[in-house]
Amino acid sequence: MSINSIFQFLVPKDKKFFPLFEEASANLVQLASILHEAVNLPLKERDELFLKIDELEQKGEDITRLTNLELSRNFITPFDREDIHSLITSIDRVADNLHGASSRMRLYQVGKITKSIRKLTEINLEACQNIDSAVKELRDLKKMKKITDACSRISKLEAKSDSVYDKAVADLFENETDAKNIIKYKEVLSVLETATDKCKGVASVLESISVKHS
């Protein structure tokens, strides 16, 4: 039995951090799901969902703040303190970028939603679902394969997102003649692609935790 395993055996079961991680990842999935739903609706029906995304992004920030507060209050933690901070912060960064996509679509009055935007929201939703699945496995640090498998899927989704983004931008410059449209669509595409990059950032933190406890 490794030193980490012995330490985890002796440490009381955490009742604070794991529920916060799971609440943050579940909130992230809900946000990504509503964003994907919004881009599949007519313009006039999106505003209500965009407002809901605002609320979920704020909820995510509140969870991050509470997690960091608990970190300052508790000497004993389920794993390294820097990993706890990195995990909750990286999840929040995904939410920030998904919210950023929502905000830009609303502020720029993006009427026509392209196939590429829909595809990127779909990829982000799947990546967030994998984050949620991996986070739920953190309670049992013996089941690291499920975490690493989810992280591998996220990495593949990030590569897919890059490909969709590159093609979408190339098509935009080739076919769009209105400079304003080029700017606003590229902004939306860029922040959606960045969101997937941030999902990979979460996966990197999860993989680091799994290596330390394997």
Phi and psi in degrees as GROMACS dihedral restraints (atoms count N, CA, C in turn):
[ dihedral_restraints ]
;  ai    aj    ak    al  type     phi  dphi    fc
    3     4     5     6     1   -72.8    20    10
    4     5     6     7     1   164.5    20    10
    6     7     8     9     1   -60.5    20    10
    7     8     9    10     1   -40.8    20    10
    9    10    11    12     1   -60.4    20    10
   10    11    12    13     1   -41.5    20    10
   12    13    14    15     1   -65.7    20    10
   13    14    15    16     1   -41.4    20    10
   15    16    17    18     1   -62.8    20    10
   16    17    18    19     1   -43.7    20    10
   18    19    20    21     1   -61.6    20    10
   19    20    21    22     1   -45.2    20    10
   21    22    23    24     1   -63.9    20    10
   22    23    24    25     1   -33.1    20    10
   24    25    26    27     1   -66.4    20    10
   25    26    27    28     1   -37.6    20    10
   27    28    29    30     1   -80.2    20    10
   28    29    30    31     1   -28.1    20    10
   30    31    32    33     1   -72.9    20    10
   31    32    33    34     1   132.9    20    10
   33    34    35    36     1   -57.9    20    10
   34    35    36    37     1   149.0    20    10
   36    37    38    39     1   -60.0    20    10
   37    38    39    40     1   128.5    20    10
   39    40    41    42     1   -69.6    20    10
   40    41    42    43     1   133.5    20    10
   42    43    44    45     1  -118.6    20    10
   43    44    45    46     1     5.2    20    10
   45    46    47    48     1  -115.0    20    10
   46    47    48    49     1   -53.5    20    10
   48    49    50    51     1   -74.9    20    10
   49    50    51    52     1   -45.2    20    10
   51    52    53    54     1   -60.0    20    10
   52    53    54    55     1   -43.2    20    10
   54    55    56    57     1   -60.8    20    10
   55    56    57    58     1   -35.2    20    10
   57    58    59    60     1   -69.4    20    10
   58    59    60    61     1   -42.5    20    10
   60    61    62    63     1   -58.4    20    10
   61    62    63    64     1   -46.1    20    10
   63    64    65    66     1   -68.6    20    10
   64    65    66    67     1   -35.3    20    10
   66    67    68    69     1   -66.5    20    10
   67    68    69    70     1   -39.7    20    10
   69    70    71    72     1   -65.6    20    10
   70    71    72    73     1   -44.2    20    10
   72    73    74    75     1   -71.0    20    10
   73    74    75    76     1   -36.2    20    10
   75    76    77    78     1   -66.0    20    10
   76    77    78    79     1   -39.4    20    10
   78    79    80    81     1   -63.6    20    10
   79    80    81    82     1   -37.5    20    10
   81    82    83    84     1   -64.3    20    10
   82    83    84    85     1   -43.0    20    10
   84    85    86    87     1   -62.8    20    10
   85    86    87    88     1   -42.6    20    10
   87    88    89    90     1   -62.6    20    10
   88    89    90    91     1   -41.4    20    10
   90    91    92    93     1   -62.9    20    10
   91    92    93    94     1   -47.6    20    10
   93    94    95    96     1   -64.2    20    10
   94    95    96    97     1   -36.6    20    10
   96    97    98    99     1   -66.3    20    10
   97    98    99   100     1   -43.1    20    10
   99   100   101   102     1   -68.0    20    10
  100   101   102   103     1   -37.1    20    10
  102   103   104   105     1   -63.3    20    10
  103   104   105   106     1   -43.6    20    10
  105   106   107   108     1   -65.0    20    10
  106   107   108   109     1   -37.2    20    10
  108   109   110   111     1   -64.7    20    10
  109   110   111   112     1   -41.6    20    10
  111   112   113   114     1   -61.5    20    10
  112   113   114   115     1   -42.0    20    10
  114   115   116   117     1   -74.7    20    10
  115   116   117   118     1    -4.5    20    10
  117   118   119   120     1  -105.0    20    10
  118   119   120   121     1    14.1    20    10
  120   121   122   123     1  -116.1    20    10
  121   122   123   124     1   158.5    20    10
  123   124   125   126     1   -63.3    20    10
  124   125   126   127     1   158.4    20    10
  126   127   128   129     1   -51.0    20    10
  127   128   129   130     1   -47.1    20    10
  129   130   131   132     1   -67.0    20    10
  130   131   132   133     1   -18.6    20    10
  132   133   134   135     1   -97.7    20    10
  133   134   135   136     1     0.8    20    10
  135   136   137   138     1   -86.7    20    10
  136   137   138   139     1   -30.2    20    10
  138   139   140   141     1   -56.2    20    10
  139   140   141   142     1   -41.2    20    10
  141   142   143   144     1   -61.8    20    10
  142   143   144   145     1   -39.2    20    10
  144   145   146   147     1   -72.6    20    10
  145   146   147   148     1   -36.6    20    10
  147   148   149   150     1   -62.3    20    10
  148   149   150   151     1   -37.6    20    10
  150   151   152   153     1   -66.1    20    10
  151   152   153   154     1   -36.6    20    10
  153   154   155   156     1   -65.6    20    10
  154   155   156   157     1   -37.1    20    10
  156   157   158   159     1   -63.6    20    10
  157   158   159   160     1   -39.2    20    10
  159   160   161   162     1   -55.7    20    10
  160   161   162   163     1   -45.0    20    10
  162   163   164   165     1   -65.0    20    10
  163   164   165   166     1   -42.0    20    10
  165   166   167   168     1   -69.5    20    10
  166   167   168   169     1   -35.5    20    10
  168   169   170   171     1   -65.2    20    10
  169   170   171   172     1   -40.5    20    10
  171   172   173   174     1   -65.5    20    10
  172   173   174   175     1   -39.0    20    10
  174   175   176   177     1   -61.4    20    10
  175   176   177   178     1   -41.6    20    10
  177   178   179   180     1   -61.5    20    10
  178   179   180   181     1   -41.0    20    10
  180   181   182   183     1   -63.8    20    10
  181   182   183   184     1   -38.6    20    10
  183   184   185   186     1   -64.4    20    10
  184   185   186   187     1   -40.0    20    10
  186   187   188   189     1   -65.5    20    10
  187   188   189   190     1   -41.5    20    10
  189   190   191   192     1   -61.6    20    10
  190   191   192   193     1   -45.3    20    10
  192   193   194   195     1   -63.1    20    10
  193   194   195   196     1   -42.6    20    10
  195   196   197   198     1   -66.5    20    10
  196   197   198   199     1   -38.8    20    10
  198   199   200   201     1   -62.6    20    10
  199   200   201   202     1   -45.1    20    10
  201   202   203   204     1   -66.6    20    10
  202   203   204   205     1   -32.0    20    10
  204   205   206   207     1   -66.4    20    10
  205   206   207   208     1   -44.3    20    10
  207   208   209   210     1   -63.4    20    10
  208   209   210   211     1   -34.6    20    10
  210   211   212   213     1   -63.8    20    10
  211   212   213   214     1   -36.7    20    10
  213   214   215   216     1   -75.3    20    10
  214   215   216   217     1   -21.4    20    10
  216   217   218   219     1   -91.8    20    10
  217   218   219   220     1   -24.9    20    10
  219   220   221   222     1  -109.3    20    10
  220   221   222   223     1   128.0    20    10
  222   223   224   225     1   -79.2    20    10
  223   224   225   226     1   -41.9    20    10
  225   226   227   228     1   -92.5    20    10
  226   227   228   229     1   126.1    20    10
  228   229   230   231     1  -128.0    20    10
  229   230   231   232     1   157.2    20    10
  231   232   233   234     1   -66.9    20    10
  232   233   234   235     1   -27.2    20    10
  234   235   236   237     1  -153.9    20    10
  235   236   237   238     1  -175.2    20    10
  237   238   239   240     1   -50.4    20    10
  238   239   240   241     1   138.3    20    10
  240   241   242   243     1   -60.1    20    10
  241   242   243   244     1   -40.6    20    10
  243   244   245   246     1   -65.9    20    10
  244   245   246   247     1   -30.6    20    10
  246   247   248   249     1   -71.3    20    10
  247   248   249   250     1   -37.3    20    10
  249   250   251   252     1   -62.1    20    10
  250   251   252   253     1   -47.3    20    10
  252   253   254   255     1   -62.5    20    10
  253   254   255   256     1   -44.5    20    10
  255   256   257   258     1   -64.5    20    10
  256   257   258   259     1   -39.9    20    10
  258   259   260   261     1   -64.8    20    10
  259   260   261   262     1   -50.7    20    10
  261   262   263   264     1   -68.9    20    10
  262   263   264   265     1   -33.6    20    10
  264   265   266   267     1   -69.7    20    10
  265   266   267   268     1   -41.0    20    10
  267   268   269   270     1   -67.8    20    10
  268   269   270   271     1   -35.3    20    10
  270   271   272   273     1   -64.5    20    10
  271   272   273   274     1   -42.4    20    10
  273   274   275   276     1   -63.0    20    10
  274   275   276   277     1   -34.3    20    10
  276   277   278   279     1   -66.8    20    10
  277   278   279   280     1   -35.0    20    10
  279   280   281   282     1   -62.7    20    10
  280   281   282   283     1   -47.3    20    10
  282   283   284   285     1   -59.9    20    10
  283   284   285   286     1   -40.4    20    10
  285   286   287   288     1   -59.1    20    10
  286   287   288   289     1   -43.0    20    10
  288   289   290   291     1   -73.7    20    10
  289   290   291   292     1   -37.3    20    10
  291   292   293   294     1   -64.9    20    10
  292   293   294   295     1   -40.4    20    10
  294   295   296   297     1   -64.6    20    10
  295   296   297   298     1   -36.9    20    10
  297   298   299   300     1   -61.9    20    10
  298   299   300   301     1   -38.2    20    10
  300   301   302   303     1   -64.7    20    10
  301   302   303   304     1   -44.0    20    10
  303   304   305   306     1   -60.4    20    10
  304   305   306   307     1   -46.3    20    10
  306   307   308   309     1   -62.4    20    10
  307   308   309   310     1   -42.1    20    10
  309   310   311   312     1   -66.7    20    10
  310   311   312   313     1   -40.3    20    10
  312   313   314   315     1   -63.1    20    10
  313   314   315   316     1   -36.3    20    10
  315   316   317   318     1   -74.5    20    10
  316   317   318   319     1   -48.4    20    10
  318   319   320   321     1   -67.2    20    10
  319   320   321   322     1   -37.6    20    10
  321   322   323   324     1   -87.0    20    10
  322   323   324   325     1    -0.9    20    10
  324   325   326   327     1    52.2    20    10
  325   326   327   328     1    54.7    20    10
  327   328   329   330     1   -73.8    20    10
  328   329   330   331     1   103.9    20    10
  330   331   332   333     1   -78.6    20    10
  331   332   333   334     1   -56.8    20    10
  333   334   335   336     1   -85.8    20    10
  334   335   336   337     1   122.1    20    10
  336   337   338   339     1   -94.6    20    10
  337   338   339   340     1   122.0    20    10
  339   340   341   342     1   -80.1    20    10
  340   341   342   343     1   163.9    20    10
  342   343   344   345     1   -60.7    20    10
  343   344   345   346     1   -34.8    20    10
  345   346   347   348     1   -66.9    20    10
  346   347   348   349     1   -40.1    20    10
  348   349   350   351     1   -63.8    20    10
  349   350   351   352     1   -44.6    20    10
  351   352   353   354     1   -60.7    20    10
  352   353   354   355     1   -42.0    20    10
  354   355   356   357     1   -65.4    20    10
  355   356   357   358     1   -41.0    20    10
  357   358   359   360     1   -67.1    20    10
  358   359   360   361     1   -36.8    20    10
  360   361   362   363     1   -68.1    20    10
  361   362   363   364     1   -34.2    20    10
  363   364   365   366     1   -66.1    20    10
  364   365   366   367     1   -43.7    20    10
  366   367   368   369     1   -62.5    20    10
  367   368   369   370     1   -43.4    20    10
  369   370   371   372     1   -63.0    20    10
  370   371   372   373     1   -40.1    20    10
  372   373   374   375     1   -61.0    20    10
  373   374   375   376     1   -45.8    20    10
  375   376   377   378     1   -63.8    20    10
  376   377   378   379     1   -40.4    20    10
  378   379   380   381     1   -63.2    20    10
  379   380   381   382     1   -41.6    20    10
  381   382   383   384     1   -66.1    20    10
  382   383   384   385     1   -35.8    20    10
  384   385   386   387     1   -64.4    20    10
  385   386   387   388     1   -37.1    20    10
  387   388   389   390     1   -69.3    20    10
  388   389   390   391     1   -36.9    20    10
  390   391   392   393     1   -60.0    20    10
  391   392   393   394     1   -46.4    20    10
  393   394   395   396     1   -60.5    20    10
  394   395   396   397     1   -43.5    20    10
  396   397   398   399     1   -61.6    20    10
  397   398   399   400     1   -43.5    20    10
  399   400   401   402     1   -67.0    20    10
  400   401   402   403     1   -42.5    20    10
  402   403   404   405     1   -61.2    20    10
  403   404   405   406     1   -37.9    20    10
  405   406   407   408     1   -64.0    20    10
  406   407   408   409     1   -23.8    20    10
  408   409   410   411     1   -83.0    20    10
  409   410   411   412     1    -8.8    20    10
  411   412   413   414     1   -66.0    20    10
  412   413   414   415     1   -23.4    20    10
  414   415   416   417     1   -62.1    20    10
  415   416   417   418     1   -31.6    20    10
  417   418   419   420     1  -116.0    20    10
  418   419   420   421     1    95.4    20    10
  420   421   422   423     1   -72.9    20    10
  421   422   423   424     1     4.6    20    10
  423   424   425   426     1   -87.6    20    10
  424   425   426   427     1   -15.1    20    10
  426   427   428   429     1  -100.8    20    10
  427   428   429   430     1    53.1    20    10
  429   430   431   432     1   -72.3    20    10
  430   431   432   433     1   -24.7    20    10
  432   433   434   435     1   -61.4    20    10
  433   434   435   436     1   -37.3    20    10
  435   436   437   438     1   -63.9    20    10
  436   437   438   439     1   -35.6    20    10
  438   439   440   441     1   -69.8    20    10
  439   440   441   442     1   -48.0    20    10
  441   442   443   444     1   -65.7    20    10
  442   443   444   445     1   -34.0    20    10
  444   445   446   447     1   -64.5    20    10
  445   446   447   448     1   -42.8    20    10
  447   448   449   450     1   -63.9    20    10
  448   449   450   451     1   -39.9    20    10
  450   451   452   453     1   -65.2    20    10
  451   452   453   454     1   -36.7    20    10
  453   454   455   456     1   -64.0    20    10
  454   455   456   457     1   -40.9    20    10
  456   457   458   459     1   -65.3    20    10
  457   458   459   460     1   -38.8    20    10
  459   460   461   462     1   -62.7    20    10
  460   461   462   463     1   -41.8    20    10
  462   463   464   465     1   -60.8    20    10
  463   464   465   466     1   -41.1    20    10
  465   466   467   468     1   -67.2    20    10
  466   467   468   469     1   -37.5    20    10
  468   469   470   471     1   -66.5    20    10
  469   470   471   472     1   -36.6    20    10
  471   472   473   474     1   -64.7    20    10
  472   473   474   475     1   -39.8    20    10
  474   475   476   477     1   -66.0    20    10
  475   476   477   478     1   -38.3    20    10
  477   478   479   480     1   -64.9    20    10
  478   479   480   481     1   -39.7    20    10
  480   481   482   483     1   -61.7    20    10
  481   482   483   484     1   -42.8    20    10
  483   484   485   486     1   -57.2    20    10
  484   485   486   487     1   -43.9    20    10
  486   487   488   489     1   -64.8    20    10
  487   488   489   490     1   -44.7    20    10
  489   490   491   492     1   -62.6    20    10
  490   491   492   493     1   -43.5    20    10
  492   493   494   495     1   -62.9    20    10
  493   494   495   496     1   -48.5    20    10
  495   496   497   498     1   -58.8    20    10
  496   497   498   499     1   -45.2    20    10
  498   499   500   501     1   -66.0    20    10
  499   500   501   502     1   -40.8    20    10
  501   502   503   504     1   -63.3    20    10
  502   503   504   505     1   -42.5    20    10
  504   505   506   507     1   -67.8    20    10
  505   506   507   508     1   -40.5    20    10
  507   508   509   510     1   -61.6    20    10
  508   509   510   511     1   -43.5    20    10
  510   511   512   513     1   -64.9    20    10
  511   512   513   514     1   -37.6    20    10
  513   514   515   516     1   -61.6    20    10
  514   515   516   517     1   -47.9    20    10
  516   517   518   519     1   -69.8    20    10
  517   518   519   520     1   -27.6    20    10
  519   520   521   522     1   -79.1    20    10
  520   521   522   523     1   -37.3    20    10
  522   523   524   525     1  -109.0    20    10
  523   524   525   526     1   -20.8    20    10
  525   526   527   528     1   -92.7    20    10
  526   527   528   529     1   130.4    20    10
  528   529   530   531     1  -103.1    20    10
  529   530   531   532     1   -17.5    20    10
  531   532   533   534     1   -85.9    20    10
  532   533   534   535     1   116.9    20    10
  534   535   536   537     1   -60.5    20    10
  535   536   537   538     1   -37.0    20    10
  537   538   539   540     1   -63.5    20    10
  538   539   540   541     1   -41.4    20    10
  540   541   542   543     1   -65.2    20    10
  541   542   543   544     1   -38.9    20    10
  543   544   545   546     1   -59.5    20    10
  544   545   546   547     1   -45.6    20    10
  546   547   548   549     1   -63.7    20    10
  547   548   549   550     1   -49.6    20    10
  549   550   551   552     1   -70.9    20    10
  550   551   552   553     1   -36.9    20    10
  552   553   554   555     1   -71.3    20    10
  553   554   555   556     1   -38.4    20    10
  555   556   557   558     1   -64.3    20    10
  556   557   558   559     1   -37.3    20    10
  558   559   560   561     1   -61.0    20    10
  559   560   561   562     1   -46.8    20    10
  561   562   563   564     1   -64.6    20    10
  562   563   564   565     1   -45.9    20    10
  564   565   566   567     1   -61.5    20    10
  565   566   567   568     1   -41.5    20    10
  567   568   569   570     1   -64.1    20    10
  568   569   570   571     1   -45.0    20    10
  570   571   572   573     1   -70.6    20    10
  571   572   573   574     1   -30.6    20    10
  573   574   575   576     1   -68.6    20    10
  574   575   576   577     1   -40.0    20    10
  576   577   578   579     1   -66.7    20    10
  577   578   579   580     1   -38.6    20    10
  579   580   581   582     1   -64.1    20    10
  580   581   582   583     1   -36.5    20    10
  582   583   584   585     1   -58.3    20    10
  583   584   585   586     1   -40.6    20    10
  585   586   587   588     1   -68.9    20    10
  586   587   588   589     1   -36.3    20    10
  588   589   590   591     1   -58.3    20    10
  589   590   591   592     1   -41.6    20    10
  591   592   593   594     1   -68.5    20    10
  592   593   594   595     1   -31.2    20    10
  594   595   596   597     1   -61.5    20    10
  595   596   597   598     1   -41.3    20    10
  597   598   599   600     1   -64.0    20    10
  598   599   600   601     1   -33.0    20    10
  600   601   602   603     1   -62.4    20    10
  601   602   603   604     1   -40.7    20    10
  603   604   605   606     1   -61.8    20    10
  604   605   606   607     1   -44.3    20    10
  606   607   608   609     1   -59.4    20    10
  607   608   609   610     1   -38.3    20    10
  609   610   611   612     1   -63.4    20    10
  610   611   612   613     1   -40.6    20    10
  612   613   614   615     1   -65.2    20    10
  613   614   615   616     1   -44.5    20    10
  615   616   617   618     1   -62.7    20    10
  616   617   618   619     1   -39.8    20    10
  618   619   620   621     1   -66.1    20    10
  619   620   621   622     1   -38.0    20    10
  621   622   623   624     1   -61.8    20    10
  622   623   624   625     1   -43.5    20    10
  624   625   626   627     1   -62.9    20    10
  625   626   627   628     1   -42.5    20    10
  627   628   629   630     1   -65.5    20    10
  628   629   630   631     1   -37.4    20    10
  630   631   632   633     1   -65.1    20    10
  631   632   633   634     1   -43.1    20    10
  633   634   635   636     1   -65.7    20    10
  634   635   636   637     1   -25.7    20    10
  636   637   638   639     1  -112.7    20    10
  637   638   639   640     1    11.8    20    10
